[in-house]
Amino acid sequence: MSIFLIPAAMTLVLVLVILFLIIYIYNIQPQRNKYHPIGGTVLNMLINFKRLHHYMTKLAAKYKTFRMISPFHGEIYTTDPAIVEYILKTNFHNYGKGTYTHSLLEDFLGDGIFTVDGAKWREQRKMASHEFSTKVLRDFSGVTFRKNAIQVGHMFSEAATTNQVVDINDLFMKATADSIFKVAFGINLDNLSGSNEEGVRFSRAFDDANELTYNRLVDITWKIKRFLNIGSEAKLKKNLKVVDEFVYKIIRIKREQIMNNSKDVSLQVMKEDILSRFMQMENEDPKYIRDVIMNYVLAGKDPIAATMTWLIYMLCKHPDVQDKVAKDIQEATNMNGEIRNVADFEARVSEEGLERMQYLQATLAETIRLYPALPLDIKICFSDDVLPDGCVVKKGDMIAYMPYAMGRMKFIWGDDAQDFKPERWLDHNGCFRSESPFKFTAFQAGPRTCLGREFAYRQMKIFSCILLGCFVFKLSNANEDPKYRTTINIQLDGPLNVYVYARSGLHIR
Ligand code: HEM
């Protein structure tokens, strides 16, 4: 054992010495150019990895924009809306994924929309923008979301009757996986019912691969580990094998469906899902299709599940807000008469009713402000530049804006920045009022702004309207202070157990 510990300790000491030398050199360099203050080193980030966003928020409260010293390139982290606007919009062409982000994410996400720039990005953006604007997708996804919300509702009814706790984190991860697989690929994943073992295995491996990939951000030895196939990289490889087997199987099934479909024009199978259209219109390379699938799963599953879980958590912590949301739903749906079950409730929720739920919309936005699904977003600088605050950024430097920290900055949101207050999103008439995307950065901004924003809000509104309209939620452990998993998305770590009660006045069975 000690034989291995000595070289490990020596390597650690060497790394520390190199890091401190770099810090020293940075500090004594002639200060002709203006640089952001140093917040720490990547080693500090590694040490604080489990609470990374808390750690970065603390630094941001002190510095607004700061550098973290890394042996390979400059790293700048910002919460300044002026810098965010500059890198995401004003000088968009100078900041992108670059080879650094691409190499971090490539094994997991391949050449999908989240990892590429230039022509490859434009092509996928064009295709995806078209898909997201179609009425077919809107109608098809609406039906799917409602069906899945009813299924979750039935599980809650059961739990309410038997007084059992429910792990909503697990439930929402399964529900959103089912939704995106149905809408994007026309596949019944059936994670909710658990009937599809392969689907469950895929989801687990996907989540682990996501976390292990994010770990590369602070693990400067990941390339060596990958080369030697050891530690976290060996685990990642194993998980990606499970993921790939499942995804390539979907591609084979889809191809067969499309071929059968084209033979028989009366069989209009699955024409609504995004993948079928992609496979009919785009190149047939299975690796390319695999990358498209992986990027859609990442975009469509975790952010919504995470937001829904944080929403219920915040509503349990703020029962007064939970009551106001329920009142908003009640008034917007004008629900009266006997409601026999969740499906009965859902049938009375019209599209116009959903539009009227302004307080619910505000509560969702407030949840996303404090728990943005993507808490930290990285860009690479393509050529030397000067940021709006006069500080220099060099070609190859990484610059990250931090939606999680930004949501907690007093200089952006006022002294009550840390408070959960949906009212901040409402005007004098109680109507939802959006914020500047450079201040509320959860969906990014500029030419690469999130394409699924409306899609996401619709799914979250349908789910929350049906679930919060029918049930009251209470934490099983009122002192619960949940942790997050430091993955690409800010997922709650472990179960979030709640008690569910049928809302009074409704006779949900
Ligand atoms: C609460 C839910 C969501 C949040 C907070 C969110 C946030 C974001 C953010 C921050 C980005 C920029 C990522 C980057 O730098 O590459 C992004 C991009 C994107 N999002 Fe979302 N997203 C959400 C849901 C969705 C959903 C449900 C979909 C689709 C099913 C989706 C599709 C996309 C796509 C395709 C992009 C890539 C845009 C591009 O690079 O041109 N998002 N999203």
Residues whose N, C-alpha, C, O or C-beta is under 5 A from the ligand:
A	BS01	HEM	I113 F114 R125 Y296 A299 G300 P303 I304 T307 A373 L374 D377 T441 A442 F443 Q444 P447 R448 T449 C450 L451 G452 R453 F455 A456
